[in-house]
Amino acid sequence: MIPLEQVIALSAALFVIGLVGAVVRRNLIVILMSIELMLNAVNLALVGFSRAHAQQSGQIFVFMVIAVAAAEVAVGLGILISLFRNRDSMNVEDVSLLKW
Amino acid sequence: MTASLLFFYLFAVLALVSALGMVLNTRNTVAAAMCLVVTMLALAGIYLLLDAYLIAALQVLVYAGAIVVLFVFVVMLLNLRSDAFPPSRQLASKGIVVLLGGFVLWRLVLLLPGMLPAQQPLPAGFGGYQAVALELFTRWVLPFEVASFLLLAAIVGAVVLAKRRLDSR
């Protein structure tokens, strides 16, 4: 039996890695991948708690998160493609029009 | 140490190393995507150890099979062989972000022992197709339908966004 503390600690570590990647990296595709990594870390916490409580509902939440992540990637990559056509760049600092 | 705990540590180290490889790899976007695949597969292994069999299969099918393929497809389509961007101008604020992330992680891990619920004994068939499907199609059927509408909207939105010319009606 796997201790829940270690599952949650692994989930937190993966979430922080994804968060740091989303903030520090400047390649827009890698930023999107880091967001996927954060969603996966949350999924891991949900599965861990679902196992600990012996409740099936946590896995339904994971199902919903996977559906939302797939939708987010499809729309996000569509935005990236049209951005690349307009700016010819994948650098996040080239799209800083809304930054103050 | 039981075998499942040993495999959990193996998959955890694999997931952490490949996640770090994805974030720290600044040379090759395709290599970052491959690191992401390894992370997803290691997490699928951990889901198996946590008795979430259907979720593990979905993780392999949807994340490693579809989402990362979409990433690699876009990288190839845009012909981004390297992401050799010039060094960032705001190293100080990014360093603060890394330190803050480490601090939050440290405090959270210190909080963990004694806070979490004790593990309950599992009913038979937990995490299998039948149990998850029964739950999904009885108690959570409305969110399931809403998710299908969300995916439909995402398909339409992705096609509209990635179309070649937006102004030509």
Interface residues (C-beta under 8 A of the other chain):
Chain A: M1 I2 L4 E5 Q6 V7 I8 A9 L10 A12 A13 L14 V16 I17 G18 L19 V20 G21 V23 V24 R25 R26 N27 I29 V30 L32 M33 S34 E36 L37 N40 N43 L44 V47 G48 F49 S50 R51 A52 H53 A54 Q56 S57 Q59 I60 V62 F63 M64 I66 A67 V68 A69 A70 A71 E72 V73 A74 V75 L77 G78 I79 L80 I81 S82 F84 R85 M90 N91 E93
Chain B: T2 S4 L5 F8 A12 A15 L16 A19 L20 M22 V23 T26 T29 A32 A33 L36 T39 M40 L43 I46 Y47 L49 L50 D51 A52 L54 I55 L58 Q59 V62 Y63 A66 I67 L70 F71 V74 V75 L77 L78 L80 D83 F85 S88 R89 K94 V97 V98 G101 G102 V104 L105 L108 V109 L112 P113 L116 P117 A118 Q119 Q120 P121 L122 P123 F126 G127 A131 V132 E135 L136 R139 W140 P143 A147 L150 L151 A153 A154 I155 G157 A158 V159 V160 L161 A162 R164 L166
